[in-house]
Amino acid sequence: MTAEEIWESAQRALIAGDAPALDRLLQDYAALFRDNRPPAYDSGGLAPNYAGADARAIIARNHKFDSWDEADQFFATRNLPDSPVARFEAAVDAIVRGEIKALDGLLRQDPELVRARSLRRHRATLLHYTAANGVEDFRQKTPPNIVPIAAMLLDAGAEVDAAAKIYGDGAKTLGLAVTSIHPLRAGVIEPLADVLLAWGAAVEGWPDRSIINDCLANGRQFGAEVMARHGARIDLEGAAGLGRLDLVQQLFDTVPDAQKTRGFAWACEYGRTPVAAYFLDHGFDITTRLPHQHGTGLHWAAYTAQVDTVKLLLDRGAPLDTRDEEFDGKALDWAQHARKETTDPAKREQFDRVIKMLKGDL
């Protein structure tokens, strides 16, 4: 078999829960699995995790079960014709494939499906799957008709604020949707949020966290802006990431340093140059290590090609030789890496300018 055929066979075995088939592939092509990155389930999406070379453990992990025994019981029940588990799984497949007619038929046959929950550890409802976030990686997809699909589920009786055990307890569909990359790429974050909010979704996705800050921490600037328009709570951190200098000025002296650190990170990452300047004018240390990889503001501004913000930071004396604590890279390394991953010509031009600035050529 070719490498492509091996990867395709492995994906099929993993999704089907076929441990013997996956085990044979892992044994016969050990070098391929050891030395190469598996392709994504879909273009630009997530990829299977084959780490560990134990087929049963791999299947359990990728299907969100804590053990093979749990996974094995699930597959046995799923394979029973017309079992509740089989009907639920068929409905999930219809959602992620955008098969709205098939989903409608399943809901008509079994109206209780809309309130059922997955047997996986996340205990998601069908509505949670419309967010394409935190469920099985191979099901994190957003078909173009996901908004009418969500509306159909809600009209059939789905609980809009049902909580799942995704990223901890209490995850709701709205919070998952606006922090997910897949609805963003499909261009449906705002209409999906509108539908959920129209059906009474609480503006905050988690009970103890800011939905705006969660969006910013996940690189979802647009999601943060959408939720701000819908009246979500904005603290200093959120105000900085949204570019709300007026709120930053009001809140700056009232919050702990940790919140200022996160706020400066988002101001740099999202190119909120006046906000970043305000932080620096009011004593924020430009060399401060920021969340995640513990780079500096220059790292984050360089990584997202924020030309004006990079210029501000360089003018204010941001050190060029500081390395982050996870990848041991300088801001220039971050910019060069991000440029390689960028396909948008306009964004590449921005990266080129940033790279020249960091090299001292501009």
Secondary structure, 3 states (H helix, E strand, C coil): CCHHHHHHHHHHHHHHCCHHHHHHHHHHCHHHHHHCCCCCCCCCCCCCCCCCCCHHHHHHHHCCCCCHHHHHHHHHHHCCCCCHHHHHHHHHHHHHHCCHHHHHHHHHHCHHHHHCCCCCCCCCCHHHHCCCCCCCHHHCCCCCCHHHHHHHHHHCCCCCCCCECCCCCCECHHHHHHCCHHHHHHCCHHHHHHHHHHCCCCCCCCCCCCHHHHHHHCCCHHHHHHHHHCCCCCCHHHHHHHCCHHHHHHHHHHCCHHHHHHHHHHHHHCCCHHHHHHHHHCCCCCCCCCCCCCCCHHHHHHHCCCHHHHHHHHHCCCCCCCCCCCCCCCHHHHHHHHHHCCCCHHHHHHHHHHHHHHHCCC
